[in-house]
Amino acid sequence: YAHGWPVVEGGVAEVALRGAGMQVSAQDTRILGVRVTGWRASVADLGTHDPVLMLHANAEGLTADLLGLIAQSPVDRMIEGFTRGMTASGRGALTLDMELR
């Protein structure tokens, strides 16, 4: 897990090492109270000097909580604070597809 990311709680994960790569999947986790499902993370080559982490996850819950999740994670910096100051009500969904180097 990386510095700056909120703690992932609960759920069940499966880790698979295949050749030089690694794949992780998880279900029914929570981050800052937001339900996150469909986690998939992979590194194609763990032996390379500059490994690339591919990450996919789906989150659902109160839109205010989803905005809080963005604000309290490195995503805020990645989107240059675009959602800062936004307010929302109701329920929503968020899909993350990221390539981290």
N, C-alpha and C positions, 0 to 999 in steps of 0.2 A: 504494500500500500504506500502511497506517496504523500509527502508533506503537503499540508494545505487542504486535503480532501477530508470532508466530514466522515465520521466513523460509520461503517456499514454494520447493522445489527440484525441478528436473527438469520433465518434462512438455512438452506442446505446448498453446499457447493460441491462440484465434481471437478477434479483436476486430472488432465490427461497429458502425458508426455509422449510425443510421437516424433521419432527421429530427433532432429535438432530443435523442434518446436514444442510449444506448450499451449494448451487450450483450457480455459476455465469457464464453467457455466454455473449459474446460481439462480435460485428462485425464492420468491417471498421474503425479500429482505426489506429493511427500512433504513432510510437515511434522514436524520432530523425529523423523524415521525412520518416521512413520506414513503408510501409503499412503492418499492422498486422491484420489477419482475423482468424476466427474460435477459438477465445478464449474460453476455458472452464476451470473453476477452481472449486474445490470442497473441502470441509472439511467434512468428514463423521460424526465426533462427535465434535461439538463445546464445549461440556462440559468436555472433557478430559483434563487432566493436560498437555499433550504434543500433541496438535492437529497437524495433518499432512495436508498440503496443496498440492493437486494434481493439476498441471497446464499443460495445452496444448495450444499451439498457433502456427500459421503458419505466416511466414513473407516472403515478396517477394519484390524485388527491385534491385538496383544496388549492385553488390557483394561487392564493396568497402564500401557502406553504411551498408550492413549486417555485415561486419567485424567491422565497427565502433560501431554498436549496441552491438556486443559482447564485445568489448573493454571497453565500457562505462557502462557496467552492471556487476552485481556480477557473471555472467557466466564466465567472464575473470578469476576470482579467482578460480572458480570451475574447470576450465580446465587447471589451473596452467599456464595461459598465452600462451597456445599452439598456438593461432592465432596471437600473437604479432609479428609485423614485416612482416606479410604476406601482399601481395598486390594482387589485383584482378581487372579485368575489365569485362564488360558485365553485364548480369542480372543473378540473382540466387534466390534460395528459401532456407528457413531455417525453420525447424520444431523443436519446443521445447516441450519436454515431461519431466517434472520435478516433483520430490517429495521433498518438502521443509518442514523441521522440525524446 
